[in-house]
Amino acid sequence: MSLPAKSLGAIRAVLAEDQAMVRGALSALLNLESDIEIVAACADGDSAWQAVQKLQPDLLVSDIEMPGLSGLELAARIKERGLATRVVIVTTFARAGYLRRALDAGVVGYLLKDAPAEQLAEALRKAKRGGRVIDPQLALEAWTEADPLNDRDRRVLRLAGEGHTASEIAAQLHLSHGTVRNYLSEAISKVGAANRVEAYRIAHQKGWL
């Protein structure tokens, strides 16, 4: 099946998705639109970042959790560098915590992967026009439960949840062992957990990590 000829001024988008089947399906579906062109389909965040810098697309359509840079880290980097590329997140994570962090990173769209293909295409058009497209239920939930963690808490708790000891975390973050223990204690208290394992589980479930 041949692809439709692209209209003048078609939306140029880089796609970042680590699952090959999903990446192929999204790329094929979006390329069927006459006004949308996937100029690069990347399997990890680092290659997506390279593609964004090289191709300067109108949009980055990205998952959240990928090897290398996450979708949220990509969005934050694009925002920090002042690039014109606008970011739309397409994910399975229906978590208000992720949405809040995405908005802080400058994301203009946050949609779930089970949304109809035509809804995604229309969301990309709206994002290109300067609009914002957010799943309405998530938008409501995002402002009902605040994220209690700061970036320092997140770094320490994420490493603890991955199985690193306080000493290993201290070495990675160039902190003292005592400082790491204090940070972990604060993070555990903030999420209302009994220990670091439970704190990681709660924070991950709510999208705070």
ABEGO torsion letter per residue (X at the ends): XBBBBBBBGBBBBBBBBABAAAAAAAAAAAAABAABBBABBBABAAAAAAAAAAAGBABBBBBABBBEBBAAAAAAAAAAAGBABBBBBBBABBBAAAAAAAAAAGBABBBBAABBAAAAAAAAAAAAAGBBBBBAAAAAAAAABBBABBAAAAAAAAAAAAGBBAAAAAAAAGBBAAAAAAAAAAAAAAAGBABAAAAAAAAAAAGAX
